[in-house]
Amino acid sequence: MHFETFIPVFILFAVLGLIMPLVFAGVADKNRGASAAAAEPAAPKAKSLYDQLGGEAAVNAAVDIFYRRVLSDAYVVRFFEGVDMDRQAAKQKAFLTMAFGGPHNYTGKDMREGHRHLVKMGLNDSHFDHILMHLRATLAELGVANNLIQQVIATAETTRSDVLDR
C-alpha cells in the first residue's frame, strides 16, 4: 500500500500543533528563573491525542476499520492492488501511534514520494476526497468527538498538494 504516509503525515501536523505550545511554555518557564518556577505549581501535562483517542487499542481499531472501508470502495481500491495490507496496516499503526504522541516506532516515506506513483496512476482530488470520507466515517464509527474529527480532516486537507504532487 502506498497510502502508507497519507494519514500519518497529516496527523503529524496535528501533533505538532499540540506539542509546540508545550515546548514554548517550557521555554517561558525556564526564562522566568528557577525561583519563579518553584513558587508556581506545575501545570498539568496535556493529555496526548494518542491517550485522548484511547491509545493502542483505538489506533489499531481505526486503522483496521479504515482499510476495511477503503478496500471495499471500488473507486479507490485499485491504488492498493498488490499491496501487503498486513504490512501496510502495521506501518500505519506505528506511525499513528507516534504521531498521536505514543511510542515512536515508525519509519516511512514522505507524502510526495509515497504517493507520486499513484498520481501517475491517476490519483486526483476526487480520490483524495473519498479517502477523507472513509477517514471521517471511521472516526465517527469509533465515537470520536466531532471537534477532533474536524481537526483531523482540516489537517488532512493541508496535505492535499503533497499527496497529489502539486
C-alpha positions in Angstrom: 0.0 0.0 0.0 1.4 3.3 -0.9 -1.1 5.3 1.0 1.2 4.4 4.0 2.0 8.1 4.6 -1.4 9.6 3.9 -2.8 9.6 7.3 0.5 9.7 9.2 1.7 13.0 7.7 -1.5 15.0 8.3 -1.7 13.6 11.8 1.9 14.7 12.3 0.8 18.3 11.6 -1.9 17.9 14.2 0.5 16.5 16.8 2.9 19.4 16.1 0.1 21.8 16.9 -0.3 20.0 20.2 3.4 19.8 21.1 4.7 23.2 20.1 2.7 25.1 22.7 4.1 22.8 25.3 7.7 23.4 24.1 7.2 27.2 24.1 5.6 27.0 27.6 8.7 25.2 28.8 11.0 27.8 27.4 9.0 30.6 29.0 9.2 28.9 32.4 12.9 28.4 32.1 13.3 32.1 31.2 11.4 33.2 34.3 14.0 31.7 36.5 14.2 28.8 38.9 12.7 30.7 41.9 9.6 31.9 40.0 9.1 28.4 38.6 9.5 26.8 42.1 6.9 29.2 43.5 4.3 28.2 41.0 2.6 24.8 40.9 3.4 22.8 37.8 0.7 22.9 35.2 -0.9 19.6 34.5 0.7 17.9 31.5 -1.6 18.0 28.5 -3.1 14.6 27.6 -1.7 13.3 24.3 -4.0 12.8 21.4 -3.0 9.2 21.5 -4.3 9.0 25.0 -7.4 11.0 24.3 -8.3 8.6 21.5 -7.8 5.5 23.6 -4.2 4.5 23.0 -3.1 1.4 21.2 -6.5 -0.3 21.0 -8.1 2.8 19.4 -5.3 3.2 16.8 -5.5 -0.4 15.9 -9.3 -0.3 15.6 -9.2 2.9 13.5 -6.6 1.5 11.0 -8.4 -1.8 10.7 -11.8 -0.1 10.1 -10.3 2.5 7.7 -8.6 -0.1 5.5 -11.7 -2.3 5.5 -13.7 0.7 4.2 -11.1 1.7 1.6 -10.6 -1.8 0.3 -14.4 -2.2 -0.2 -14.6 1.1 -2.2 -14.4 0.3 -5.9 -13.4 3.9 -6.7 -10.1 3.7 -4.8 -9.2 0.0 -4.3 -7.1 -0.1 -7.5 -4.5 2.0 -5.7 -4.0 -0.8 -3.2 -3.6 -3.7 -5.7 -0.6 -5.8 -4.9 0.0 -4.2 -1.5 0.8 -6.4 1.5 -2.1 -5.0 3.6 -0.9 -6.6 6.9 2.5 -4.9 6.5 0.7 -1.6 5.4 -1.6 -1.7 8.4 1.3 -2.4 10.8 3.2 0.6 9.4 0.1 2.8 9.6 -0.5 1.8 13.2 3.1 2.5 14.2 3.0 5.9 12.5 -0.3 6.9 14.0 0.8 5.8 17.5 3.9 8.1 17.1 2.1 11.0 15.5 -0.6 11.0 18.2 2.0 11.2 21.0 2.5 7.5 21.8 5.7 5.4 21.4 7.8 6.2 18.3 8.4 3.1 16.2 7.7 4.4 12.7 9.9 4.8 9.6 8.4 5.7 6.3 8.4 7.9 3.2 7.3 11.5 2.9 3.9 12.3 1.3 5.2 13.2 -2.2 7.5 10.3 -2.5 5.0 7.8 -1.1 2.2 8.9 -3.5 3.9 10.0 -6.7 3.5 6.7 -8.4 -0.2 6.8 -7.5 -0.6 10.2 -9.1 0.9 8.7 -12.3 -1.9 6.0 -12.0 -4.5 8.8 -11.9 -4.8 9.7 -8.2 -6.6 13.0 -8.0 -8.8 15.3 -5.9 -11.8 13.0 -6.1 -9.8 10.1 -4.8 -8.4 12.2 -2.0 -12.0 13.2 -1.1 -13.0 9.5 -1.0 -10.2 8.8 1.4 -11.2 11.7 3.6 -14.8 10.4 3.6 -13.5 7.0 4.8 -11.4 8.6 7.5 -14.3 10.7 8.7 -16.6 7.6 8.8 -14.1 5.5 10.6 -13.6 8.1 13.3 -17.3 8.6 13.7 -17.9 4.8 13.9 -15.4 4.7 16.7 -17.2 7.5 18.6 -14.5 10.2 18.2 -15.8 13.6 19.2 -16.8 15.7 16.2 -14.4 18.5 17.1 -11.5 16.1 17.0 -12.8 14.6 13.7 -12.9 18.2 12.3 -9.3 18.8 13.4 -8.1 15.7 11.8 -10.0 16.4 8.5 -8.8 20.0 8.4 -5.2 18.8 9.0 -5.6 16.2 6.2 -6.6 18.9 3.8 -3.3 20.6 4.4 -1.6 17.6 2.8 -3.6 17.5 -0.4 -1.0 19.3 -2.5 1.8 17.0 -1.4 -0.3 13.8 -1.8 -1.3 14.9 -5.3 2.3 16.0 -6.1 1.4 19.6 -6.9 
